[in-house]
Amino acid sequence: MVEDAMRGGAFGGSLGLMYEPGMYAPRDELVAFARKISDYGGILTVHPRANSSVALGYPLLSKPHIELALDEVIGIQRETGVKMQYSHLIFVGQSSWKCLDTMLAKFAAARAEGLDIAFDHYAMTYGASVITVICPPWYMALSPEKRKSPLNRLKLRLIIDITRKALGIGYQDITVAYISDGARQYEGRTVAEIALAEGMDPLDLYLKLIDLSGGEGRVYLGKYYNEAILRRLMENDLSLCMTDAWVEGMGVQNASAYQGYPTFLLNARAWGVPTERVIHKMTGGVAERFGIRERGHLAAGQYADVTVFDPNALKVKPDQPDFAPEGFRHVLVNGTFAMRDGQYVTQRAGKVLLKR
């Protein structure tokens, strides 16, 4: 299947080691997948098994799990030679922030070793995830009946409580984005707020939300970054900008979907980072990294994907997730106006991109 996809024009492959089903994949399968991507000169993007000092995919007594996750990815890269994009470098929970220097040093050492690895990051201090993100792999692998057993519930509670306290994240840092059409009353509220209102233990309430959503609910987790970390990542030569967001039809929108890149631009100005450098991390740098030809640059012979904005008029409102950022005048996709004079014209100017 991987060979068929790569022959058909795929740019590479993707692994999500923190989520189902990737969390269950044995190492030899991950290596075989990465090697096949490498055989075709593709890029492998990896959401690591841990983005925090303590996670549920590694033994509790060890060095910070965020470091173990990067070590795992680099180990696969050493074995296969695949081009690697670490997607993304975040530091979930205040206790994880101290790992910044070590993580950046690991990336620098890997590059010095000759490994083609880089990372991306986003502009908000929180991130979107599936509602089951706090549940360990062994729990997710259980049947619905076994998940309800008192022994498994007790084991789950102990692990999650220890992890939360070690991370410095509480239920007040978890905001519900969407559960189901029949549970809209939970949207935009923290798990702590909902539990208090319903007179429930926060973990019991959280498990109730998982059941109500069929395990498909969405949440926003806080304390991913602070300003100092965001600035360091933006200034790093190995970083690319990304939103980690998708536009949702239901529930609370992720503000990063509409306001992520404008926030990068505003941060760059506030921190004295050249605007051109940040724009390159959103455009040409991405196209070059993924091997997308004839895009990402304003140059003759390139496809005309162009955004025209007034840097002095940029405005965002992160506390209003649906807010359309101000200051953008025109957007052209393949030379066709998608937005003209601030008004949407068409959304049908895109093309399927294939590696050539």
Backbone hydrogen bonds, N-H to C=O, Kabsch-Sander energy under -0.5 kcal/mol:
donor,donor_aa,acceptor,acceptor_aa,energy
5,A,1,M,-2.2
6,M,2,V,-2.7
7,R,3,E,-2.7
8,G,4,D,-1.5
9,G,6,M,-1.2
10,A,5,A,-2.2
13,G,43,I,-1.9
15,L,45,T,-2.4
17,L,47,H,-2.3
19,Y,16,G,-1.1
23,M,19,Y,-2.4
24,Y,21,P,-1.9
25,A,22,G,-1.4
29,E,26,P,-0.7
30,L,26,P,-1.8
31,V,27,R,-2.7
32,A,28,D,-2.1
33,F,29,E,-2.3
34,A,30,L,-2.6
35,R,31,V,-2.7
36,K,32,A,-1.9
37,I,33,F,-2.0
38,S,34,A,-2.3
39,D,35,R,-2.3
40,Y,36,K,-1.0
40,Y,37,I,-0.6
41,G,38,S,-2.0
42,G,37,I,-2.6
43,I,11,F,-1.7
44,L,83,K,-3.0
45,T,13,G,-2.6
45,T,43,I,-0.6
46,V,85,Q,-2.3
47,H,15,L,-3.2
53,S,92,V,-0.5
62,S,60,L,-1.3
65,H,53,S,-2.6
66,I,52,S,-0.8
67,E,64,P,-1.0
68,L,64,P,-1.6
69,A,65,H,-2.5
70,L,66,I,-1.4
71,D,67,E,-2.4
72,E,68,L,-2.4
73,V,69,A,-1.9
74,I,70,L,-2.7
75,G,71,D,-2.3
76,I,72,E,-1.8
77,Q,73,V,-2.1
78,R,74,I,-2.7
79,E,75,G,-1.7
80,T,76,I,-1.5
81,G,77,Q,-3.3
83,K,42,G,-0.8
84,M,116,D,-2.8
85,Q,44,L,-2.7
86,Y,84,M,-0.5
86,Y,118,A,-3.2
87,S,46,V,-2.2
87,S,85,Q,-0.9
88,H,86,Y,-0.6
89,L,120,D,-2.8
90,I,88,H,-1.0
91,F,224,Y,-1.4
92,V,51,N,-2.7
93,G,223,K,-2.5
95,S,167,L,-2.0
96,S,93,G,-2.0
97,W,93,G,-0.5
97,W,94,Q,-1.0
99,C,96,S,-2.1
100,L,97,W,-1.5
103,M,99,C,-2.6
104,L,100,L,-2.5
105,A,101,D,-2.2
106,K,102,T,-1.9
107,F,103,M,-2.0
108,A,104,L,-2.3
109,A,105,A,-2.5
110,A,106,K,-2.2
111,R,107,F,-2.2
112,A,108,A,-2.2
113,E,109,A,-1.5
114,G,111,R,-1.3
115,L,110,A,-2.4
117,I,115,L,-1.4
118,A,84,M,-1.4
119,F,238,L,-2.1
120,D,86,Y,-1.6
121,H,240,L,-2.0
127,G,221,L,-2.1
129,S,219,V,-2.5
131,I,217,G,-2.3
133,V,130,V,-1.7
134,I,131,I,-0.6
135,C,132,T,-2.0
139,Y,136,P,-0.7
140,M,136,P,-1.9
141,A,137,P,-1.8
142,L,139,Y,-1.3
147,R,143,S,-2.0
148,K,144,P,-0.7
148,K,145,E,-0.9
149,S,146,K,-1.1
153,R,149,S,-2.5
154,L,150,P,-2.3
155,K,151,L,-2.4
156,L,152,N,-2.5
157,R,153,R,-2.6
158,L,154,L,-2.3
159,I,155,K,-2.1
160,I,156,L,-2.8
161,D,157,R,-2.6
162,I,158,L,-2.2
163,T,159,I,-2.4
164,R,160,I,-2.9
165,K,161,D,-2.1
166,A,162,I,-2.2
167,L,163,T,-2.1
168,G,164,R,-2.1
169,I,164,R,-1.8
173,D,170,G,-2.0
174,I,171,Y,-1.2
175,T,173,D,-0.6
175,T,220,Y,-2.7
176,V,189,R,-2.6
177,A,218,R,-2.5
178,Y,218,R,-1.6
183,A,180,S,-1.7
184,R,181,D,-0.5
186,Y,183,A,-1.4
187,E,184,R,-1.4
188,G,176,V,-3.1
189,R,186,Y,-1.5
191,V,171,Y,-0.8
191,V,174,I,-2.3
192,A,171,Y,-1.2
194,I,190,T,-2.3
195,A,191,V,-2.6
196,L,192,A,-2.1
197,A,193,E,-2.3
198,E,194,I,-2.1
199,G,195,A,-0.6
199,G,196,L,-0.7
200,M,195,A,-2.5
205,L,201,D,-2.6
206,Y,202,P,-2.4
207,L,203,L,-2.6
208,K,204,D,-1.9
209,L,205,L,-2.1
210,I,206,Y,-2.1
211,D,207,L,-2.2
212,L,208,K,-2.7
213,S,209,L,-1.8
214,G,211,D,-1.2
215,G,210,I,-2.7
216,E,213,S,-1.5
218,R,178,Y,-2.5
219,V,129,S,-2.6
220,Y,175,T,-2.7
221,L,127,G,-2.7
222,G,173,D,-1.9
224,Y,125,T,-3.3
225,Y,125,T,-0.7
230,L,226,N,-2.3
231,R,227,E,-2.3
232,R,228,A,-2.1
233,L,229,I,-2.5
234,M,230,L,-2.2
235,E,231,R,-2.0
236,N,232,R,-0.8
236,N,233,L,-0.7
239,S,236,N,-1.3
240,L,119,F,-1.1
241,C,281,K,-1.6
242,M,121,H,-1.8
252,V,177,A,-2.3
255,A,253,Q,-0.6
257,A,254,N,-2.4
258,Y,254,N,-0.5
258,Y,255,A,-0.6
259,Q,255,A,-2.6
260,G,256,S,-1.5
263,T,259,Q,-1.8
264,F,260,G,-1.8
265,L,261,Y,-2.2
266,L,262,P,-2.3
267,N,263,T,-2.7
268,A,264,F,-2.6
269,R,265,L,-1.8
270,A,266,L,-2.2
271,W,267,N,-2.3
272,G,268,A,-0.7
272,G,269,R,-0.8
273,V,268,A,-2.4
278,V,274,P,-1.6
279,I,275,T,-2.6
280,H,276,E,-2.1
281,K,277,R,-1.4
282,M,278,V,-0.7
282,M,279,I,-1.1
283,T,279,I,-1.4
284,G,296,G,-0.7
285,G,280,H,-3.0
286,V,280,H,-0.6
287,A,283,T,-2.5
288,E,284,G,-2.6
289,R,285,G,-2.1
290,F,286,V,-2.3
291,G,287,A,-0.6
291,G,288,E,-0.7
292,I,287,A,-2.7
293,R,291,G,-0.9
295,R,292,I,-0.7
299,A,297,H,-1.2
302,Q,299,A,-1.9
303,Y,294,E,-2.7
305,D,303,Y,-1.8
306,V,304,A,-0.8
306,V,332,L,-1.8
308,V,330,H,-2.9
309,F,307,T,-0.5
310,D,327,G,-2.9
313,A,310,D,-2.0
314,L,311,P,-0.5
315,K,326,E,-1.5
320,Q,317,K,-2.7
323,F,320,Q,-2.4
326,E,315,K,-2.0
329,R,308,V,-2.7
329,R,327,G,-0.5
330,H,308,V,-1.4
331,V,339,M,-2.5
332,L,306,V,-3.3
333,V,336,T,-2.9
335,G,304,A,-2.7
336,T,333,V,-1.7
338,A,331,V,-3.6
339,M,331,V,-2.0
340,R,343,Q,-3.1
342,G,329,R,-2.8
343,Q,340,R,-1.9
345,V,338,A,-3.1
346,T,338,A,-0.8
355,K,9,G,-3.1
